[in-house]
């Protein structure tokens, strides 16, 4: 059994001060490769043992994800604890992979399966997660081990070993802890110590069980904060990417947004956000528009970390044509996020990825140090979700219905919109927004109310959900509520700086702002409807999806307006560097946005007024 790792202090505020390293944010496309069991058996394979040289560098990439522990089995290096492969007695091929990556100017992020481990299950059965009935919690990767037990310190030892090998990032997937909670003796004792209460004996809607859910979630945050401090002390440039699994579905109280403020990067997936609305409970009459909800989830995944890019795993890209890969890549980046493209190892190097890599190449520098612009913020109220779980109708009525309705209204208006969480609000992190929509104003902490008063005193406008705004009864009621909210927003829109309008068909647009020494740059990132893109786990699933897929027509006729005094130094297409004509009308510039098929990125550059 390993000794516990001490937690060193962080040189920055764990929530707010951290800046991602340049190597990570300047490359908005990464390649995801599993090459686990195959690589372990063939470390000298022409491709598997030379991934950076043979695959990543030729495609023009500089970042990739490589599995270093995929399941409950042994690791491929001599660790301070547990079981390692026979090969590890002779070679450390994980260290070799890190060295090979760095020799070819690429960065390697190690995928580490932290929630199952056969060695711990056998030698320390007391560390195993238990369900409410006292039975071990099982997962398709093995028996789940509780990170709230001493096992959490053992994992930290392994993570530190990889960091000392020179690994550039560590990627944590899946659930971290059981969705419904863990009833092992460590969890029950800690809950008793913290609250004075006995752990609940059943899973229900009681206040006790909700408290136990909150306890479970806070433990996950606590453990990852400790791991982050340990890793940052070894290598401040190492990035910790933490999966959500139940976020941004928004319908499950497993995990909270504080975890992704602690995480340097939020890992999520292409279609994960849509799973919540595809399994809406009976009684909810109006299903949200999937294209709009997709945009909501892509925006939300970034905003819960304070604007740092979310890392989107896009599965099965070797099963689909290049146009799907390219459109998915451009779409994810248009929200300010990172596209992590799943490449089939036996197809590597897969040259169908070439167009996507070329698409992403100029976008990394364009988004570097750019911050999302905010005119309207929408509150994601986790206190309200605790009272009205979204696995039932009232959760949609009181929580997700207004949240979605407000986002949809802003999306139609094409204004800068984003989300603010409970803890962000309590710290007054309003991101320069002028308007704030509260779907559930009755569920606010005292600290949030204090910050809202400061926001209002500084000129910010608070809009509360009104009883007459019905977002779920049907199309007529939804349209009525949308128009009522939009009318209120338009009456307050005099100071909105940037906004798109018109357009021949549906499109997404996100706005960013970058202040540099000599220049102030606005970035308008447009993308087409993304629902046609196929991302599946198997070739058979992809083939079925492709047969049904219908690519949307190009988007034309958009007008982009920017209110700002002075004349821009340049208005240009980020990818082609071509200048785009504009008109100056009454203190604003008006741009006829060129027609685009998948996505378009426009930079508007001014001299820095400072």
Secondary structure by P-SEA (a helix, b strand, c coil): cccbbbbccccccccccccccaaaaaccbbbbbccaaaaaaccccccccccccccccccccccccccccccccccccccccccccccccccaaaaaaaaaaaaacbbbbbbccccccaaaaaaccccbbbccccccccccccbbbbcccaaaaaaaaaaaaaaaacccbbbbbcccccccccccaaaaaaaaaaccccccccccccaaaaaaaaaaaaaaaaaaaaaaaaaaaacccbbbbbbcccccccccccccccccccccbbbbcccccccccccccccccccccaaaaaaaaaaaaaaaacccbbbbbbcccccccaaaaaaaaaaaaaacbbbbccccccccccccaaaaaaaaaaaaaaaccbbbbbcbbbbbcaaaaaaccccccccccccaaaaaaaaaaaaaaccccccccaaaaaacccccccbbbbcccccccaaaaaaaaaaaaabbbbbcccccccccccaaaaaaaaaaaaaaaaaaccccccccccccccbbbbbbbbbcccbbbbbbbbbcccccccccccaaaaaaaaaabbbbccccbbbbbbbccccccccccccccbbbbbbbcccbbbbcccccccbbbbbbbccccc
